[in-house]
Amino acid sequence: MKSNNPRLFTAPIFCACLLGNALLAVAQSADKQITTFDVSANTQTVPTSISGRGEIAGYYLDATGVAHGFTRDKDGTIATFDAPGAGTHGTFPVSINGRGEIAGYYYGSSVFVTHAFVRESDGKITAFDVGPNTQTFPASINSKGEITGYYNDAGFPHGFIRAADGTISTFFVLGPNSITFPASINSRGEITGSCNDAGGTHGFVRREDGGINTFDAGPNGTVPASINSKGEITGYYLAPGGQHGLLVHGFLRHSDGSIASFDADPPIVGTYAQSINQRGEITGFYYDVNILIHGFVRASDGVITTFDAGSIANGTLPTSINRRGDITGSYRGNGFLRSR
């Protein structure tokens, strides 16, 4: 998706789980209201997260290419902000919770110096760093204000959890010399993400008590993206096939550990699941046979509906779905909201 998403710097892998393939009906969307919006004219707008109340957080690029944070209220009102001390490379909000608290990161003096921040609903911003190094990337904030993400620990990305009171704990999945990329934290404090070892990229789920289970949705790399309050996880995995030797498939890992794979279109290139809500609805994007990019939403019964955010059938990139089924993301340089 976007090059500034820390989850995409390195793709994460692990062991075997129960895999089930679901037969899915696919419908073309035409009945939902889609609103596109820009924070500033002639710039790029990238929504990254939507709360249960319909508030959207993300970033936009100004005319000089510097990134700034924004929030969009349910009524369409947009406010912009920068983290104090943000340098010329910008401020990147990544996640918003139901209380309007936002987690993100910003660049300091160079692209090699990144700091984390949490922005309260009243606009107050608190910066923080994890570990002695200066690269901290939050990925998700839950309803309690707990934040997860990763930081650079002597050259190896490791995970962290920041409690609402500011207390920080760190963790790794496969050893201190391995890579851990947390992607999402739910209201119970369960975390999912990916981890790497010599065998490749695996998924993991970290329980609130600190216990960790790893899993593989497929043979060539598993990348979890989101976990809901029931412990259901979505993301994507690679498997042999397609024109270039590998195909990307979406997956849903149920709370009992069983895994169902799915494709939003006949599998030619890939389906990239990005977000799951409390009802088990999943959104993401896929490539069609012409390598055009479309959005999709997968209902809890497995039915997949595809959609485009504008009149041009290419470039729809959903990033987040809230508990009501509202979806946000980007479309050809604009933000969009697909209302339930």
Buried (B, 14 or more C-beta within 10 A) or exposed (E): BBEBBBBEEEBBBBEEBEBEEEEBEBEEBEEBEBBBBBBBEEBBBBBBBBBBBBBBBBBBBBEEEBBBBBBBEBEEEBEBBBBEBBBEBBBBBBBBBBBBBBBBBBBBEEEEBBBBBBBEEEEEBEBBBBBEBBBBBBBBBBBBBBBBBBBBBEEBBBBBBBEEEEEBEBBBBBEEEBBBBBBBBBBBBBBBBBBBBEEBBBBBBBEEEEEBBBBBBBBBBBBBBBBBBBBBBBBBBBBEEBEEEBBBBBBBBBEEEEBBBBBBBEBBBBBBBBBBBBBBBBBBBBBBEEEBBBBBBBBEEBEBBBBBBBEEBBBBBBBBBBBBBBBBBBBBBBBBBBEB
